[in-house]
Amino acid sequence: MGKNIVYDARVCDGKIHGISQVAEQLLKQIIKLDTDNNYIVLCNNNYIQEKIPKKKNVTYKKLTSKVYSIHEQFEVLNISKKCKADLYHSPTFTAPLFADFPVIINIHDLIPLVYPEFFPIKYALYYKFFVKKIAKKAIKIVTCSDNSKKDISKFFALRPSKILVAYNSVTYNDKKKVKADKVGNELKNIDFQYLLYVGNEKPHKNFINAAKAFDILQRKCPRKQLKFVAVGISKEFFRQSAVHNIKNIICIKYLNTKKLEIFYKNAGIFLFPSLYEGYGLPPLEAMSYGVPVVSSNCSSMPEILGDAYEQVNPCDPDEAANAVFRIMHHEALRSKLIKKGYSQVKKYSWLKSAEKIVTLYKDILR
């Protein structure tokens, strides 16, 4: 008779952010692989139920408590007990503290502890006390890179054997270029082969240095009409930033998945000088669309991207600008990076990672 596994998918909301994508893609593969156990999927809305194929061994429980709230500590625990949970898995860094059943959590990164100066004090406190407590309680922690595994072991004083690395992946899509008149207002008046950035406004994502690198690049190429498209950056944030005077930067705060794919497909080069990533999905996504990548030489980037990109010091805009310039002017380098990028992406698969997790479930429930 199958065991009852509670999978907490409340983080899945259809928005483009890493944890939501990871939680959704892993669940899709897990329920394909495991037909022996019963899955009770926790959610806040109908999004994930509409995305997952119907299965006899999968049921859904709609909760009112939001992820990371105090309320969830009571509601998630009560629902899990009513479902007679044999195992609870949270694909993000929260779980019921007083669970009397085995708990697995995903910790993707520890950015507020690595760069506390970039976050309000409440974030560091949340990680230092709550996440650390949950991590120590969990029977196993799943993370997305060896780099994150080292950080979790170091900051939370945990033995490395307690932490399982299951790499993230990308969802493959058609790589054909799309005509600008078919994509709506966002690409109007933007020449294709623009420089692309996909991130957010948090300091560790390092948009400011990406913009400075673009400014240097424009001065190196005065005859070219260059454009820098920054997805995840609002016009208001840009206007108030230290780089507001730089010309030819187009800021787009939010794109749905389909439109983001179009921006990837038509980009010339992808620039991502992040200071810290647990995994770093955007540069891998760019590679999957045949876009050469310039990214950081630190955190998980060398581990995840291998030799398929141009490594730069994220604190040195000149170095980033020179790397973009080289790719623009050396077709052999560009072609090599595109080819290596396709190969690098193929090293990762949601199915492989889900296989690791299902094996983990079965080991715990044995």
Buried (B, 14 or more C-beta within 10 A) or exposed (E): EEBBBBBBBBBBBBEBEBBBBBBBBBBBBBBBBBEEBBBBBBBBEEBBBEBBEEEEBBEBBEBEBEBBBEEBBEBBBEBBBEBEBBBBBBBBBBBBEEBEBBBBBBBBBBBBBBBBEBBEEEBBEBBBEBBBEBBEBBBBBBBBBBBBBBBBBEBBEBEEEBBBBBBBBBEEBEEEEBEBEEBEEBBEEBEBBBBBBBBBBBEBBBBBBBBBBBBBBBEBBEEEEBBBBBBBBBEEBBEEBEBEEBEBBBBBBEBEEEBBBBBBBBBBBBBBBBBBBBBBBBBBBBBBBBBBBBBBBBBBBBBBBEEBBBBBBBEBBBBBBBBBBBBBEEEEBBEBBBEBBBEBBEEBBBBEBBBBBBEBBBEBBE
